[in-house]
Amino acid sequence: MIGQVFSGRYEILERVGGGGMALVYKALDLLLNRFVAVKVLRQQFMHDEEFIRRFRREAQSAASLSHPNIVSIYDVGQDGEVQYIVMEYIEGRDLDEVIKERAPLPVEEAVRIASQICDALDHAHNNQIIHRDIKPHNILIGRNGRVKVTDFGIARAVTSTTITQTGSVVGSVHYFSPEHAKGVTAGEKSDLYSLGIVLYQMLTGALPYEGESPISVALKHLQDEFEEPRKLNPMIPQSVENIIVRAMRKNPSERYSSASEMQSDLDTCLLPSRRDEQKVNFDDNDDADRTLVVPAIRSSYTPPSAEMQRGEAAGKGKAQPGGKKNWKKPAIIIGSTLLVLAIVFIGVMYWSRQFVVPETTVPNVVGMTEDEARNTLAERQLEVEGVKYEYDPSTEAGTVFKQSKPEGLSVKEGASVLLTVGSEKPLSKMPSLTSSNYDEARRDLVALGVTEDRIVRSESFDNSDPETVIAQSPQAGEDFDPDQATVTLTVSKGVENKQVPDVVGKTRQEALDAINGQALAPSSQEEPSFTVDKGKVVSQDPQAGTEIKPGATVKFVVSSGIPPEALNFTVKVPVEPSQEGVASKIRIEYSDARGERIEWGQDTISSLRIFPVSLVLAPNRNGAITVYRDGALIATYPVDYTEAARGTFQQPEMPKKEPEPTPPPAEPAPVDPPADNGAQNEGNAEPDEGANVENAPENGQEGQGEDTGEEEADPSAFVPPGKTTASAAAAEASQEKSNNGRGNGNGKSNGNGNGNGKGRQ
């Protein structure tokens, strides 16, 4: 039963109680996510159509009751063959446990409890519902002290036959009213009688009537007087005893007329003016139900006297005249008898000589079926005296395995033979093994003849103690063959713990569904998070995979998004390769409110690129961006929250390149001058050097062929890595061509045909 879900809604968690008619379980309402009590009709009543009809009708009537001192009934239903009622779940104990633990209770407490029960009964009686089973077991005391009366309308479904059922129903006889014990229809005053017994038990710790059997207790309700409560507990005020005495009068007309009248008496009985009031007295002569002593009825018959008998004898004697004896008649009778006997004797002797009964031998019919044996004996003119059926392990059912006369015996025809025929093996009754320990149950089965290899063990989670047998097959009381049958015992593994699901990263609704699906109680709260999207679960407690009891609470935190003071800020990071046109591997990391050194991504570039990096900044957490090129750190850009929030943050720029120095002109290869022209050449050497110095580029002219200091934005800077726009490709090709063909001639001819020119690639 544990773990079963009724009607797809009520999941059974554990057993919390039971009575002679039903068992009570704690369950979880999966639809409303609340705990309820589910009362399940016992198995022996499941197939009693009349009982089920009355049970459902009365339960539905009780569902109309709505009172703070009555356990509310939420639902009535059927799941397969199981009839059940869904009720309010009360955290607390029943009054029977309280009485066993603390009786006698303080007078004030007992009166307060009885007054609340009266209030509940008054509401029920006004709705034409009689409880019929008021007893401490059906009165719950909540943790806040609130009294709740349960089982309204169910007791009406109990017929007189249930007095022979289980112990808890039999126990109700101690609270029966006299009219209930007599089988008369019980009314509102029967509930007040039972309440008087409950109040008696609360104040004295004892029951007013005890007996060896339920019948003897019921008779005491009809005939005996109970011991006055104050004799058992002198602390009881006379006013309270008067209430008990009046409620427990055997004549219903002498009891309280209604529950509200009794409640009014309870509400004032502890006032100082009433505590020592006069003892209430009732006239027992007016009680029509009292036990009367009826005198024995004496016989008026007088036997006849001896003289009368003698007179009759004398009269008979005068009937014979003269005094002579009449002997002729007896003689005739005797003679006739002897003659008849002689004739019969002669006839018998004659006919015995005429007829001789032949003999026959007895055949062997062992191993034949019963019909075959009868036919074989009939062929030998023998009769079957009778057939006895017995079980024989070596003989099939219906086969003769013994005959009263042995084979070959000579007998007269017409003699009879007794046959013994094999029968089916007598079956044993399966004992009740539930609620016993598995080892004990196994030993009991072995003692019956069941071998251990035919004892099958299965395990299931249940509210019972581990190793307790909770189910068996065959069922208790069924016929079974200990030598052939296989017995299956279902053993409890204890209460099944539920595994906490993993809800981190799920939405709130997904988390609720997962936790409720495990019969656990979800509890959530919201917190801001830099790392988890809004509406997703950030953390949970207990952690996923933890095993806990059903109904335990699982807490989880849902992200409300980044804090309102946080800031999303994008930084445009320029990066260029180590050498223009040569591929370089770029890697970017960032640190912000989400964590340290988070990798943004990697790419390969061969020209200037600008990468947009998004950061989450907080008042207490600035950001930073680190750029690596070919594995080496090339730049770090700190991002201040305050600057970003105010809009004063300067986006990073590429440093301006320094102009590349112009390489010196290549010197001509030395040529040996002719001997006759040496002087002339030496005279021309100096003017040539001077010409070169003069023609050296002046400041400000050397960079005419260079780019200006500012870099133009690369058209492919905002293109995703690995892609290049067509215009960007054309621009690069045009720039490369221009650079390759652009030069600045600064030298003049020095007579050798050399010039000084500079061009920027």
Summary of the structure (lengths in Angstrom):
residues: 761
radius of gyration: 57.4
end to end distance: 88.1
largest distance: 232.1
contacts: 2044
relative contact order: 0.05
helix: 32%
strand: 24%
